[in-house]
């Protein structure tokens, strides 16, 4: 068993605006508050020893991980499977507009939040499969240690679901706050 310290990236302008970022290549970098959150996070982590630091390859997570890694003396190991859910056609949209523009897809998400997917996107179940595989691989590399994982809200929520024995339909309600650690115990699912 290993401890995973889950870190959602620092704040971006799209977080403030309520835009769905997903894997959008045009999603903004950390804003000033997000950089400050990342610096403050280091103070919370400073008294702990970590075996490794893994990060999503998306800009906002990579920036957060770079700040943390530089201050803690850890090399950032990029793991593309830690990317946020692909929100497809919803990426870049304001949350309040999605239900209006995509009523059928939104209704499907309300009925089955784990299996429904946005147009051209992926489901929570699909995100969980790659997130859990990444966490299992990280655990095999660092058994019994403590590892920082810098990623994205919904992906991290799927890790929390598995670690706490919760159904994936609850993932949307478990999204961590920006740049605050959420610690879980992880064991490899054989």
C-alpha angles and dihedrals in degrees: 000000000000136000115241116197102205116207124185111210121263122270124292131191089255090058089057093045094047094242119155107241105183109151096326109154090212094053110129126254123246113301123221091275091050092052090048090049090052092051091048090049090061089061090057091049099041097094094053131081117227129192095208148349121227127185143184113251093235113112101245093051093041090053092050092047092048091055092047094043094049092051096043096040094243126139112233111237110202116222113182092196086071091069118126121261114288102247092190113197091002094067112117093013125123111253092234091058099051097075090049097047096038105030097158095048091045091051089051089052091050091051096044112012094175100052104027118096134198115246107287090001139099135259129244088249090057092047090049092053093057094038092052092046090052092048091048091051092048090049091052089053094049109026114185094005138107119256133184116226116192111194143117138303105256095037091052090047090059089055090050090051093055095042092050097039094245126147117257090239085075094056096099090059093050100058108137124233118260116280097354121122121243111189122210135170113236131195125181115263103226 
